[in-house]
Amino acid sequence: MKTLLKFVAAFLVVLLVVMFVSPYYQLYRFKNAYEQNDYALIIASIDYETFRPNLKQQLHTKIATTISQQGLALFLPMLGVPQKELENFAIRFVDGAVDKAITPDNLTKLAQGDITKDSEPLLLGLIFWLGGDLVDVGALMQDYLATGDMHHAIARQETLIKQNAKHLNIKPAAFDVGYCGMNCFFVKTAIKNQPITIKMSRHQWVMWQIDEVVLP
């Protein structure tokens, strides 16, 4: 009986250790895959049904904040552009961009250097976020007000963004990792001094999936 109890106790200790170190091992696998330019493991480890809504919600909040901080909320009505109309357009644009870009097939193509039409809107948005100085916001608004076509206004910015993006350094800084709950693990880093947090959640005891990237 004592032998059985010792065995059970030992088994539980091993199980707890394995459960505790499992996210660190997953990160080790991610690191090796990244260094070998093999992104299949990372792409397969994303919980898309959770990741997409989380990313959309953050971008929706950022849109509203950007419009407010730049004073557009006060001047848009004076120019005949309803603020809500601009926000709704931006939200629809973001939702479509995320739905099209954040898929296993599209991320696989992107990892292979194949930038598809589905990837372009989200990539341009991320470049805007990583380096707002790369975008002429004044010209963007002038083009929109002149034509009433936000797609046209954004397209006019693509050349400028792509040219300046060549000088954009997006190499991550040092990492900080740890638990944010029993079934939650975080990886904190920074890009262009902007803090980024990647969150993973536990699945099936020792498996982990990426379900959120927290933007600044």
MDTraj code that builds the backbone (N, CA, C; nanometers):
import mdtraj as md
import numpy as np

residues = "MET LYS THR LEU LEU LYS PHE VAL ALA ALA PHE LEU VAL VAL LEU LEU VAL VAL MET PHE VAL SER PRO TYR TYR GLN LEU TYR ARG PHE LYS ASN ALA TYR GLU GLN ASN ASP TYR ALA LEU ILE ILE ALA SER ILE ASP TYR GLU THR PHE ARG PRO ASN LEU LYS GLN GLN LEU HIS THR LYS ILE ALA THR THR ILE SER GLN GLN GLY LEU ALA LEU PHE LEU PRO MET LEU GLY VAL PRO GLN LYS GLU LEU GLU ASN PHE ALA ILE ARG PHE VAL ASP GLY ALA VAL ASP LYS ALA ILE THR PRO ASP ASN LEU THR LYS LEU ALA GLN GLY ASP ILE THR LYS ASP SER GLU PRO LEU LEU LEU GLY LEU ILE PHE TRP LEU GLY GLY ASP LEU VAL ASP VAL GLY ALA LEU MET GLN ASP TYR LEU ALA THR GLY ASP MET HIS HIS ALA ILE ALA ARG GLN GLU THR LEU ILE LYS GLN ASN ALA LYS HIS LEU ASN ILE LYS PRO ALA ALA PHE ASP VAL GLY TYR CYS GLY MET ASN CYS PHE PHE VAL LYS THR ALA ILE LYS ASN GLN PRO ILE THR ILE LYS MET SER ARG HIS GLN TRP VAL MET TRP GLN ILE ASP GLU VAL VAL LEU PRO".split()
xyz = np.array([
    [0.0826, -0.1207, 0.0000],
    [0.0000, 0.0000, 0.0000],
    [0.0864, 0.1262, 0.0000],
    [0.1934, 0.1222, 0.0840],
    [0.2834, 0.2364, 0.0903],
    [0.3526, 0.2585, -0.0442],
    [0.3875, 0.1474, -0.1092],
    [0.4543, 0.1578, -0.2394],
    [0.3628, 0.2241, -0.3418],
    [0.2345, 0.1864, -0.3363],
    [0.1373, 0.2442, -0.4283],
    [0.1210, 0.3935, -0.4021],
    [0.1150, 0.4315, -0.2734],
    [0.1005, 0.5727, -0.2397],
    [0.2217, 0.6525, -0.2853],
    [0.3420, 0.5937, -0.2686],
    [0.4631, 0.6622, -0.3137],
    [0.4625, 0.6805, -0.4651],
    [0.4157, 0.5773, -0.5341],
    [0.4100, 0.5840, -0.6797],
    [0.3131, 0.6934, -0.7252],
    [0.1959, 0.6953, -0.6602],
    [0.0965, 0.7968, -0.6952],
    [0.1503, 0.9368, -0.6659],
    [0.2165, 0.9516, -0.5484],
    [0.2722, 1.0822, -0.5119],
    [0.3790, 1.1249, -0.6122],
    [0.4659, 1.0304, -0.6498],
    [0.5710, 1.0611, -0.7459],
    [0.5119, 1.0996, -0.8807],
    [0.4079, 1.0263, -0.9204],
    [0.3424, 1.0545, -1.0483],
    [0.2826, 1.1947, -1.0476],
    [0.2169, 1.2315, -0.9365],
    [0.1565, 1.3634, -0.9274],
    [0.2621, 1.4732, -0.9308],
    [0.3751, 1.4494, -0.8648],
    [0.4832, 1.5485, -0.8657],
    [0.5358, 1.5681, -1.0069],
    [0.5588, 1.4568, -1.0765],
    [0.6073, 1.4647, -1.2148],
    [0.5064, 1.5371, -1.3026],
    [0.3776, 1.5066, -1.2846],
    [0.2728, 1.5704, -1.3638],
    [0.2704, 1.7212, -1.3402],
    [0.2825, 1.7611, -1.2134],
    [0.2822, 1.9035, -1.1814],
    [0.4034, 1.9742, -1.2412],
    [0.5184, 1.9084, -1.2353],
    [0.6399, 1.9667, -1.2935],
    [0.6244, 1.9836, -1.4441],
    [0.5728, 1.8780, -1.5086],
    [0.5520, 1.8840, -1.6538],
    [0.4536, 1.9950, -1.6895],
    [0.3458, 2.0057, -1.6118],
    [0.2480, 2.1108, -1.6370],
    [0.3096, 2.2484, -1.6182],
    [0.3966, 2.2622, -1.5182],
    [0.4570, 2.3919, -1.4904],
    [0.5552, 2.4333, -1.5995],
    [0.6379, 2.3405, -1.6458],
    [0.7418, 2.3761, -1.7438],
    [0.6896, 2.3725, -1.8873],
    [0.5670, 2.3231, -1.9085],
    [0.5173, 2.3061, -2.0452],
    [0.5172, 2.4345, -2.1285],
    [0.4789, 2.5525, -2.0736],
    [0.4828, 2.6727, -2.1584],
    [0.6251, 2.7142, -2.1946],
    [0.7197, 2.6897, -2.1020],
    [0.8596, 2.7216, -2.1315],
    [0.9119, 2.6320, -2.2439],
    [0.8718, 2.5061, -2.2414],
    [0.9122, 2.4147, -2.3475],
    [0.8498, 2.4558, -2.4805],
    [0.7237, 2.5021, -2.4743],
    [0.6580, 2.5486, -2.5965],
    [0.7314, 2.6697, -2.6546],
    [0.7731, 2.7617, -2.5693],
    [0.8484, 2.8778, -2.6161],
    [0.9829, 2.8361, -2.6752],
    [1.0444, 2.7358, -2.6144],
    [1.1710, 2.6827, -2.6672],
    [1.1501, 2.6283, -2.8084],
    [1.0391, 2.5594, -2.8289],
    [1.0078, 2.5070, -2.9627],
    [0.9805, 2.6218, -3.0599],
    [0.9089, 2.7246, -3.0140],
    [0.8838, 2.8411, -3.0987],
    [1.0152, 2.9074, -3.1404],
    [1.1050, 2.9218, -3.0432],
    [1.2337, 2.9877, -3.0698],
    [1.3123, 2.9103, -3.1761],
    [1.3187, 2.7792, -3.1610],
    [1.3919, 2.6979, -3.2586],
    [1.3283, 2.7070, -3.3966],
    [1.1951, 2.7044, -3.4006],
    [1.1255, 2.7132, -3.5286],
    [1.1508, 2.8484, -3.5941],
    [1.1486, 2.9556, -3.5145],
    [1.1716, 3.0895, -3.5675],
    [1.3125, 3.1032, -3.6236],
    [1.4094, 3.0529, -3.5496],
    [1.5488, 3.0636, -3.5935],
    [1.5757, 2.9821, -3.7195],
    [1.4951, 2.8780, -3.7423],
    [1.5108, 2.7950, -3.8614],
    [1.4180, 2.8395, -3.9741],
    [1.3504, 2.9548, -3.9534],
    [1.2569, 3.0078, -4.0527],
    [1.1472, 2.9073, -4.0873],
    [1.1081, 2.8295, -3.9867],
    [0.9999, 2.7328, -4.0041],
    [0.8855, 2.7750, -3.9119],
    [0.7862, 2.8423, -3.9696],
    [0.6822, 2.9032, -3.8883],
    [0.5568, 2.8170, -3.8749],
    [0.5615, 2.6960, -3.9287],
    [0.4433, 2.6093, -3.9272],
    [0.3948, 2.5828, -3.7848],
    [0.4862, 2.5565, -3.6920],
    [0.4482, 2.5278, -3.5535],
    [0.3793, 2.6479, -3.4905],
    [0.4344, 2.7671, -3.5115],
    [0.3769, 2.8876, -3.4532],
    [0.2378, 2.9138, -3.5111],
    [0.2255, 2.9013, -3.6423],
    [0.0977, 2.9258, -3.7091],
    [-0.0079, 2.8259, -3.6616],
    [0.0342, 2.7006, -3.6429],
    [-0.0591, 2.5967, -3.5981],
    [-0.0973, 2.6125, -3.4519],
    [-0.0212, 2.6921, -3.3770],
    [-0.0457, 2.7073, -3.2330],
    [-0.1319, 2.8292, -3.1997],
    [-0.1852, 2.8948, -3.3013],
    [-0.2719, 3.0105, -3.2785],
    [-0.4174, 2.9652, -3.2654],
    [-0.4837, 3.0139, -3.1628],
    [-0.6271, 2.9889, -3.1459],
    [-0.7012, 3.0999, -3.2214],
    [-0.7297, 3.0759, -3.3470],
    [-0.7811, 3.1809, -3.4352],
    [-0.9172, 3.2343, -3.3914],
    [-1.0019, 3.1480, -3.3385],
    [-1.1355, 3.1910, -3.2994],
    [-1.1325, 3.2862, -3.1802],
    [-1.0243, 3.2826, -3.1035],
    [-1.0077, 3.3757, -2.9911],
    [-0.9177, 3.4914, -3.0302],
    [-0.8154, 3.4626, -3.1088],
    [-0.7156, 3.5630, -3.1456],
    [-0.7771, 3.6772, -3.2268],
    [-0.8591, 3.6427, -3.3273],
    [-0.9145, 3.7466, -3.4150],
    [-1.0037, 3.8462, -3.3394],
    [-1.1010, 3.7993, -3.2595],
    [-1.1842, 3.8969, -3.1860],
    [-1.1027, 3.9837, -3.0899],
    [-1.0015, 3.9254, -3.0245],
    [-0.9181, 4.0037, -2.9332],
    [-0.8439, 4.1149, -3.0076],
    [-0.7904, 4.0821, -3.1242],
    [-0.7174, 4.1815, -3.2033],
    [-0.8123, 4.2897, -3.2553],
    [-0.9290, 4.2495, -3.3016],
    [-1.0269, 4.3468, -3.3511],
    [-1.0657, 4.4464, -3.2424],
    [-1.0940, 4.3961, -3.1227],
    [-1.1383, 4.4830, -3.0144],
    [-1.0321, 4.5861, -2.9794],
    [-0.9067, 4.5446, -2.9779],
    [-0.7985, 4.6387, -2.9491],
    [-0.7878, 4.7459, -3.0567],
    [-0.7996, 4.7043, -3.1823],
    [-0.7895, 4.7998, -3.2923],
    [-0.9090, 4.8941, -3.2957],
    [-1.0282, 4.8446, -3.2597],
    [-1.1449, 4.9323, -3.2508],
    [-1.1205, 5.0423, -3.1472],
    [-1.0672, 5.0029, -3.0322],
    [-1.0392, 5.0998, -2.9254],
    [-0.9354, 5.2006, -2.9703],
    [-0.8335, 5.1532, -3.0414],
    [-0.7265, 5.2423, -3.0879],
    [-0.7789, 5.3423, -3.1900],
    [-0.8722, 5.2987, -3.2746],
    [-0.9321, 5.3886, -3.3733],
    [-1.0028, 5.5043, -3.3027],
    [-1.0874, 5.4707, -3.2047],
    [-1.1619, 5.5738, -3.1321],
    [-1.0676, 5.6681, -3.0586],
    [-0.9616, 5.6118, -2.9988],
    [-0.8651, 5.6936, -2.9249],
    [-0.7885, 5.7862, -3.0184],
    [-0.7475, 5.7342, -3.1332],
    [-0.6713, 5.8145, -3.2294],
    [-0.7547, 5.9315, -3.2801],
    [-0.8796, 5.9064, -3.3144],
    [-0.9666, 6.0135, -3.3625],
    [-0.9839, 6.1201, -3.2552],
    [-0.9980, 6.0774, -3.1305],
    [-1.0170, 6.1714, -3.0201],
    [-0.8900, 6.2508, -2.9923],
    [-0.7737, 6.1817, -2.9881],
    [-0.6479, 6.2482, -2.9529],
    [-0.6042, 6.3481, -3.0591],
    [-0.6341, 6.3205, -3.1845],
    [-0.5923, 6.4116, -3.2919],
    [-0.6900, 6.5263, -3.3122],
    [-0.7920, 6.5335, -3.2268],
    [-0.8865, 6.6430, -3.2364],
    [-0.9846, 6.6308, -3.3504],
    [-0.9850, 6.5167, -3.4161],
    [-1.0744, 6.4997, -3.5303],
    [-1.2210, 6.4991, -3.4876],
    [-1.2445, 6.4570, -3.3625],
    [-1.3822, 6.4506, -3.3142],
    [-1.4479, 6.5883, -3.3148],
    [-1.3681, 6.6949, -3.3013],
    [-1.4219, 6.8305, -3.2995],
    [-1.4374, 6.8883, -3.4392],
    [-1.3430, 6.8546, -3.5287],
    [-1.3399, 6.9201, -3.6584],
    [-1.4147, 6.8450, -3.7688],
    [-1.4281, 6.7131, -3.7538],
    [-1.4944, 6.6374, -3.8599],
    [-1.6371, 6.6854, -3.8869],
    [-1.7198, 6.7070, -3.7823],
    [-1.8566, 6.7553, -3.8094],
    [-1.8576, 6.8904, -3.8814],
    [-1.7599, 6.9778, -3.8491],
    [-1.7529, 7.1083, -3.9138],
    [-1.7209, 7.0955, -4.0620],
    [-1.6528, 6.9857, -4.0982],
    [-1.6147, 6.9627, -4.2371],
    [-1.7166, 6.8778, -4.3108],
    [-1.8259, 6.8483, -4.2431],
    [-1.9300, 6.7691, -4.3069],
    [-1.9039, 6.6197, -4.3047],
    [-1.8110, 6.5762, -4.2194],
    [-1.7787, 6.4333, -4.2089],
    [-1.8225, 6.3850, -4.0706],
    [-1.9302, 6.3110, -4.0614],
    [-1.9735, 6.2607, -3.9305],
    [-1.8674, 6.1709, -3.8674],
    [-1.8350, 6.1986, -3.7419],
    [-1.7325, 6.1184, -3.6737],
    [-1.7708, 5.9716, -3.6708],
    [-1.8982, 5.9438, -3.6443],
    [-1.9425, 5.8046, -3.6343],
    [-1.9262, 5.7330, -3.7676],
    [-1.9489, 5.8057, -3.8766],
    [-1.9346, 5.7455, -4.0089],
    [-1.7903, 5.7036, -4.0340],
    [-1.6966, 5.7923, -3.9954],
    [-1.5553, 5.7598, -4.0128],
    [-1.5155, 5.6420, -3.9249],
    [-1.5631, 5.6418, -3.7992],
    [-1.5315, 5.5313, -3.7078],
    [-1.5873, 5.3992, -3.7611],
    [-1.7121, 5.4027, -3.8086],
    [-1.7733, 5.2800, -3.8600],
    [-1.6996, 5.2273, -3.9819],
    [-1.6567, 5.3179, -4.0692],
    [-1.5806, 5.2755, -4.1862],
    [-1.4500, 5.2095, -4.1422],
    [-1.3810, 5.2749, -4.0469],
    [-1.2528, 5.2215, -4.0006],
    [-1.2712, 5.0848, -3.9349],
    [-1.3787, 5.0682, -3.8584],
    [-1.4056, 4.9406, -3.7921],
    [-1.4337, 4.8314, -3.8946],
    [-1.5143, 4.8635, -3.9963],
    [-1.5413, 4.7655, -4.1015],
    [-1.4134, 4.7282, -4.1757],
    [-1.3303, 4.8285, -4.1984],
    [-1.2023, 4.8047, -4.2665],
    [-1.1143, 4.7117, -4.1831],
    [-1.1059, 4.7394, -4.0527],
    [-1.0246, 4.6577, -3.9621],
    [-1.0776, 4.5151, -3.9548],
    [-1.2089, 4.5000, -3.9381],
    [-1.2672, 4.3665, -3.9265],
    [-1.2402, 4.2837, -4.0515],
    [-1.2582, 4.3445, -4.1674],
    [-1.2322, 4.2726, -4.2918],
    [-1.0859, 4.2371, -4.3069],
    [-0.9977, 4.3315, -4.2684],
    [-0.8539, 4.3070, -4.2809],
    [-0.8097, 4.1931, -4.1902],
    [-0.8594, 4.1913, -4.0670],
    [-0.8216, 4.0863, -3.9721],
    [-0.8750, 3.9503, -4.0164],
    [-1.0011, 3.9463, -4.0583],
    [-1.0620, 3.8192, -4.0998],
    [-0.9881, 3.7590, -4.2193],
    [-0.9457, 3.8438, -4.3120],
    [-0.8779, 3.7943, -4.4310],
    [-0.7318, 3.7576, -4.4042],
    [-0.6650, 3.8363, -4.3223],
    [-0.5209, 3.8171, -4.3028],
    [-0.4888, 3.7089, -4.2009],
    [-0.5669, 3.7015, -4.0923],
    [-0.5335, 3.6107, -3.9826],
    [-0.6026, 3.4763, -4.0061],
    [-0.5481, 3.4004, -4.0980],
    [-0.5926, 3.2633, -4.1257],
    [-0.4682, 3.1766, -4.1407],
    [-0.4785, 3.0463, -4.1162],
    [-0.3608, 2.9597, -4.1306],
    [-0.2996, 2.9659, -4.2704],
    [-0.3831, 2.9621, -4.3729],
    [-0.3314, 2.9628, -4.5096],
    [-0.2609, 3.0930, -4.5424],
    [-0.3222, 3.2043, -4.5036],
    [-0.2629, 3.3336, -4.5376],
    [-0.1353, 3.3598, -4.4585],
    [-0.1320, 3.3220, -4.3304],
    [-0.0110, 3.3408, -4.2508],
    [0.1017, 3.2520, -4.3022],
    [0.0677, 3.1344, -4.3526],
    [0.1695, 3.0468, -4.4112],
    [0.2311, 3.1127, -4.5340],
    [0.1472, 3.1708, -4.6185],
    [0.1980, 3.2415, -4.7369],
    [0.2833, 3.3609, -4.6967],
    [0.2369, 3.4333, -4.5948],
    [0.3102, 3.5505, -4.5479],
    [0.4472, 3.5107, -4.4939],
    [0.4518, 3.3996, -4.4208],
    [0.5786, 3.3499, -4.3667],
    [0.6753, 3.3105, -4.4773],
    [0.6218, 3.2740, -4.5924],
    [0.7039, 3.2358, -4.7071],
    [0.7408, 3.3555, -4.7938],
    [0.7000, 3.4751, -4.7488],
    [0.7322, 3.5965, -4.8226],
    [0.6322, 3.6320, -4.9296],
    [0.5204, 3.5620, -4.9323],
    [0.4168, 3.5874, -5.0319],
    [0.3119, 3.6809, -4.9711],
    [0.3231, 3.8104, -5.0004],
    [0.2299, 3.9085, -4.9461],
    [0.1099, 3.9174, -5.0391],
    [0.0007, 3.8582, -4.9980],
    [-0.1201, 3.8540, -5.0798],
    [-0.2031, 3.9802, -5.0588],
    [-0.3033, 3.9965, -5.1428],
    [-0.3956, 4.1096, -5.1277],
    [-0.4673, 4.1044, -4.9932],
    [-0.4878, 3.9830, -4.9431],
    [-0.5538, 3.9686, -4.8130],
    [-0.4669, 4.0193, -4.6992],
    [-0.3348, 4.0193, -4.7176],
    [-0.2430, 4.0609, -4.6120],
    [-0.2193, 4.2113, -4.6112],
    [-0.2281, 4.2750, -4.7276],
    [-0.1867, 4.4140, -4.7408],
    [-0.2574, 4.5103, -4.6451],
    [-0.3917, 4.5060, -4.6323],
    [-0.4552, 4.6044, -4.5433],
    [-0.4066, 4.5957, -4.3992],
    [-0.3950, 4.4737, -4.3453],
    [-0.3519, 4.4596, -4.2064],
    [-0.2055, 4.4987, -4.1913],
    [-0.1213, 4.4627, -4.2877],
    [0.0194, 4.5000, -4.2812],
    [0.0353, 4.6512, -4.2826],
    [-0.0404, 4.7183, -4.3675],
    [-0.0339, 4.8643, -4.3720],
    [-0.0792, 4.9247, -4.2395],
    [-0.1821, 4.8634, -4.1793],
    [-0.2285, 4.9119, -4.0503],
    [-0.1248, 4.8938, -3.9414],
    [-0.0556, 4.7801, -3.9429],
    [0.0475, 4.7556, -3.8423],
    [0.1662, 4.8488, -3.8607],
    [0.1993, 4.8792, -3.9854],
    [0.3076, 4.9740, -4.0108],
    [0.2687, 5.1116, -3.9581],
    [0.1413, 5.1472, -3.9788],
    [0.0912, 5.2747, -3.9257],
    [0.1062, 5.2785, -3.7744],
    [0.0722, 5.1657, -3.7100],
    [0.0796, 5.1575, -3.5635],
    [0.2237, 5.1582, -3.5152],
    [0.3141, 5.0846, -3.5850],
    [0.4538, 5.0761, -3.5428],
    [0.5293, 5.2051, -3.5706],
    [0.4860, 5.2760, -3.6698],
    [0.5562, 5.3993, -3.7035],
    [0.4614, 5.5013, -3.7620],
    [0.3835, 5.5675, -3.6757],
    [0.2874, 5.6644, -3.7242],
    [0.3518, 5.7779, -3.8012],
    [0.4844, 5.8024, -3.7773],
    [0.5534, 5.9073, -3.8491],
    [0.5730, 5.8730, -3.9963],
    [0.5458, 5.7479, -4.0324],
    [0.5615, 5.7064, -4.1716],
    [0.4398, 5.7436, -4.2550],
    [0.3328, 5.7877, -4.1903],
    [0.2080, 5.8152, -4.2606],
    [0.1762, 5.9636, -4.2509],
    [0.1376, 6.0235, -4.3625],
    [0.0976, 6.1632, -4.3657],
    [-0.0521, 6.1696, -4.3362],
    [-0.0852, 6.1840, -4.2072],
    [-0.2256, 6.1825, -4.1660],
    [-0.3027, 6.2985, -4.2289],
    [-0.2373, 6.4155, -4.2388],
    [-0.3027, 6.5308, -4.2997],
    [-0.3426, 6.5040, -4.4439],
    [-0.2505, 6.4465, -4.5208],
    [-0.2793, 6.4151, -4.6614],
    [-0.3882, 6.3086, -4.6719],
    [-0.3856, 6.2136, -4.5757],
    [-0.4874, 6.1088, -4.5750],
    [-0.6269, 6.1702, -4.5604],
    [-0.6411, 6.2632, -4.4664],
    [-0.7705, 6.3256, -4.4437],
    [-0.8103, 6.4150, -4.5611],
    [-0.7141, 6.4861, -4.6201],
    [-0.7447, 6.5722, -4.7342],
    [-0.7959, 6.4905, -4.8525],
    [-0.7303, 6.3770, -4.8773],
    [-0.7736, 6.2904, -4.9874],
    [-0.9146, 6.2372, -4.9621],
    [-0.9414, 6.2014, -4.8365],
    [-1.0741, 6.1492, -4.8039],
    [-1.1803, 6.2574, -4.8205],
    [-1.1491, 6.3777, -4.7718],
    [-1.2469, 6.4867, -4.7804],
    [-1.2703, 6.5282, -4.9259],
    [-1.1650, 6.5188, -5.0074],
    [-1.1755, 6.5600, -5.1475],
    [-1.2533, 6.4599, -5.2317],
    [-1.2386, 6.3335, -5.1995],
    [-1.2988, 6.2292, -5.2835],
    [-1.4154, 6.1574, -5.2169],
    [-1.4182, 6.1601, -5.0831],
    [-1.5204, 6.0839, -5.0113],
    [-1.4968, 5.9346, -5.0174],
    [-1.3777, 5.8961, -5.0631],
    [-1.3450, 5.7544, -5.0823],
    [-1.2247, 5.7197, -4.9946],
    [-1.2503, 5.6524, -4.8817],
    [-1.1416, 5.6198, -4.7907],
    [-1.0456, 5.5194, -4.8526],
    [-1.0982, 5.4269, -4.9354],
    [-1.0100, 5.3313, -5.0016],
    [-0.9085, 5.4043, -5.0902],
    [-0.9551, 5.5064, -5.1603],
    [-0.8657, 5.5851, -5.2454],
    [-0.7618, 5.6580, -5.1608],
    [-0.8071, 5.7159, -5.0478],
    [-0.7158, 5.7895, -4.9611],
    [-0.6074, 5.6981, -4.9047],
    [-0.6454, 5.5783, -4.8649],
    [-0.5477, 5.4824, -4.8117],
    [-0.4521, 5.4378, -4.9212],
    [-0.5071, 5.4146, -5.0411],
    [-0.4224, 5.3707, -5.1524],
    [-0.3163, 5.4747, -5.1847],
    [-0.3516, 5.6033, -5.1710],
    [-0.2550, 5.7100, -5.1983],
    [-0.1389, 5.7056, -5.1003],
    [-0.1623, 5.6478, -4.9819],
    [-0.0587, 5.6411, -4.8796],
    [0.0305, 5.5174, -4.8941],
    [-0.0142, 5.4184, -4.9700],
    [0.0573, 5.2910, -4.9748],
    [0.2010, 5.3075, -5.0231],
    [0.2215, 5.3887, -5.1272],
    [0.3562, 5.4065, -5.1821],
    [0.4483, 5.4667, -5.0771],
    [0.4004, 5.5709, -5.0086],
    [0.4809, 5.6355, -4.9047],
    [0.5145, 5.5377, -4.7921],
    [0.4140, 5.4619, -4.7508],
    [0.4350, 5.3666, -4.6419],
    [0.5375, 5.2608, -4.6813],
    [0.5217, 5.2058, -4.8013],
    [0.6110, 5.0990, -4.8451],
    [0.7547, 5.1483, -4.8610],
    [0.7702, 5.2736, -4.9059],
    [0.9041, 5.3295, -4.9200],
    [0.9702, 5.3487, -4.7834],
    [0.8955, 5.4082, -4.6907],
    [0.9513, 5.4361, -4.5581],
    [0.9644, 5.3111, -4.4730],
    [0.8848, 5.2082, -4.5020],
    [0.8887, 5.0847, -4.4233],
    [1.0229, 5.0139, -4.4364],
    [1.0969, 5.0435, -4.5439],
    [1.2275, 4.9808, -4.5614],
    [1.3229, 5.0195, -4.4493],
    [1.2965, 5.1356, -4.3885],
    [1.3839, 5.1848, -4.2817],
    [1.3248, 5.1589, -4.1436],
    [1.2183, 5.0811, -4.1391],
    [1.1497, 5.0530, -4.0124],
    [1.2085, 4.9289, -3.9475],
    [1.2690, 4.9451, -3.8309],
    [1.3286, 4.8323, -3.7586],
    [1.2257, 4.7737, -3.6634],
    [1.1819, 4.6504, -3.6897],
    [1.0795, 4.5884, -3.6046],
    [1.1370, 4.4684, -3.5291],
    [1.2682, 4.4659, -3.5091],
    [1.3292, 4.3566, -3.4355],
    [1.2877, 4.3643, -3.2886],
    [1.2351, 4.2546, -3.2310],
    [1.1903, 4.2582, -3.0915],
    [1.3061, 4.2787, -2.9945],
    [1.2757, 4.3401, -2.8803],
    [1.3748, 4.3574, -2.7748],
    [1.3791, 4.2303, -2.6895],
    [1.4496, 4.2377, -2.5765],
    [1.4617, 4.1220, -2.4871],
    [1.3235, 4.0794, -2.4363],
    [1.3132, 3.9515, -2.4008],
    [1.1856, 3.8950, -2.3590],
    [1.1769, 3.8826, -2.2070],
    [1.0543, 3.8969, -2.1564],
    [1.0221, 3.8681, -2.0168],
    [0.9037, 3.7724, -2.0186],
    [0.9149, 3.6594, -1.9506],
    [0.8104, 3.5579, -1.9574],
    [0.7645, 3.5198, -1.8168],
    [0.6434, 3.4655, -1.8080],
    [0.5934, 3.4204, -1.6790],
    [0.4462, 3.3847, -1.6857],
    [0.3952, 3.3343, -1.5745],
    [0.2539, 3.2978, -1.5652],
    [0.1699, 3.4211, -1.5325],
    [0.0511, 3.4301, -1.5934],
    [-0.0461, 3.5345, -1.5582],
    [-0.1719, 3.4696, -1.5013],
    [-0.1618, 3.3453, -1.4630],
    [-0.2716, 3.2662, -1.4098],
    [-0.2380, 3.1194, -1.4282],
    [-0.3157, 3.0324, -1.3696],
    [-0.2859, 2.8901, -1.3790],
    [-0.2842, 2.8422, -1.5239],
    [-0.3734, 2.8973, -1.6056],
    [-0.3846, 2.8557, -1.7448],
    [-0.3496, 2.9676, -1.8419],
    [-0.2726, 3.0642, -1.7934],
    [-0.2356, 3.1798, -1.8750],
    [-0.0856, 3.2046, -1.8629],
    [-0.0213, 3.2283, -1.9761],
    [0.1231, 3.2525, -1.9785],
    [0.1499, 3.3709, -2.0706],
    [0.2448, 3.4574, -2.0316],
    [0.2711, 3.5766, -2.1119],
    [0.4163, 3.5827, -2.1577],
    [0.4354, 3.6503, -2.2684],
    [0.5686, 3.6835, -2.3198],
    [0.5682, 3.8329, -2.3468],
    [0.6503, 3.9077, -2.2753],
    [0.6560, 4.0529, -2.2930],
    [0.7843, 4.0911, -2.3666],
    [0.7696, 4.1783, -2.4651],
    [0.8834, 4.2293, -2.5393],
    [0.8492, 4.3707, -2.5842],
    [0.9279, 4.4259, -2.6759],
    [0.8997, 4.5601, -2.7272],
    [0.9512, 4.5702, -2.8700],
    [0.8776, 4.6463, -2.9500],
    [0.9183, 4.6763, -3.0865],
    [0.9138, 4.8276, -3.1025],
    [1.0272, 4.8860, -3.1416],
    [1.0383, 5.0321, -3.1514],
    [0.9945, 5.0994, -3.0211],
    [1.0390, 5.0418, -2.9094],
    [1.0079, 5.0917, -2.7749],
    [0.8588, 5.0858, -2.7417],
    [0.7826, 5.0134, -2.8230],
    [0.6411, 4.9934, -2.7942],
    [0.6223, 4.8559, -2.7300],
    [0.5656, 4.8503, -2.6086],
    [0.5513, 4.7213, -2.5395],
    [0.4514, 4.6294, -2.6087],
    [0.4885, 4.5038, -2.6215],
    [0.4029, 4.4017, -2.6813],
    [0.3942, 4.2844, -2.5833],
    [0.2746, 4.2351, -2.5615],
    [0.2559, 4.1175, -2.4762],
    [0.1824, 4.0101, -2.5543],
    [0.2434, 3.8932, -2.5628],
    [0.1799, 3.7778, -2.6264],
    [0.1272, 3.6876, -2.5155],
    [0.0001, 3.6517, -2.5239],
    [-0.0599, 3.5666, -2.4216],
    [-0.0953, 3.4301, -2.4803],
    [-0.0672, 3.3271, -2.4022],
    [-0.1018, 3.1907, -2.4398],
    [-0.1927, 3.1319, -2.3327],
    [-0.2787, 3.0420, -2.3738],
    [-0.3666, 2.9740, -2.2784],
    [-0.3436, 2.8239, -2.2864],
    [-0.3653, 2.7584, -2.1725],
    [-0.3414, 2.6147, -2.1639],
    [-0.4558, 2.5372, -2.2305],
    [-0.4180, 2.4348, -2.3052],
    [-0.5149, 2.3448, -2.3680],
    [-0.4698, 2.2017, -2.3413],
    [-0.5594, 2.1196, -2.2917],
    [-0.5287, 1.9782, -2.2685],
    [-0.4051, 1.9595, -2.1795],
    [-0.4029, 2.0241, -2.0666],
    [-0.3032, 2.0067, -1.9618],
    [-0.1671, 2.0669, -1.9953],
    [-0.1031, 2.0204, -2.1021],
    [0.0347, 2.0633, -2.1283],
    [0.0500, 2.1304, -2.2651],
    [-0.0591, 2.1471, -2.3396],
    [-0.0516, 2.2139, -2.4689],
    [-0.0912, 2.3605, -2.4524],
    [-0.0260, 2.4466, -2.5302],
    [-0.0519, 2.5898, -2.5188],
    [-0.0799, 2.6489, -2.6563],
    [-0.1738, 2.7447, -2.6604],
    [-0.2069, 2.8123, -2.7846],
    [-0.2009, 2.9637, -2.7660],
    [-0.1594, 3.0320, -2.8691],
    [-0.1532, 3.1788, -2.8676],
    [-0.2931, 3.2320, -2.8939],
    [-0.3453, 3.3099, -2.8005],
    [-0.4813, 3.3597, -2.8208],
    [-0.4921, 3.5130, -2.8151],
    [-0.3802, 3.5807, -2.7901],
    [-0.3886, 3.7261, -2.7868],
    [-0.2496, 3.7893, -2.7981],
    [-0.2443, 3.8994, -2.8728],
    [-0.1274, 3.9860, -2.8734],
    [-0.1759, 4.1218, -2.8260],
    [-0.1277, 4.1650, -2.7101],
    [-0.1737, 4.2903, -2.6507],
    [-0.0883, 4.4048, -2.7057],
    [-0.1528, 4.4950, -2.7784],
    [-0.0844, 4.6097, -2.8378],
    [-0.0773, 4.7243, -2.7366],
    [0.0171, 4.8166, -2.7559],
    [0.0279, 4.9291, -2.6610],
    [-0.0901, 5.0250, -2.6721],
])
top = md.Topology()
chain = top.add_chain()
for i, resn in enumerate(residues, 1):
    res = top.add_residue(resn, chain, resSeq=i)
    for name in ("N", "CA", "C"):
        top.add_atom(name, md.element.get_by_symbol(name[0]), res)
traj = md.Trajectory(xyz[None], top)
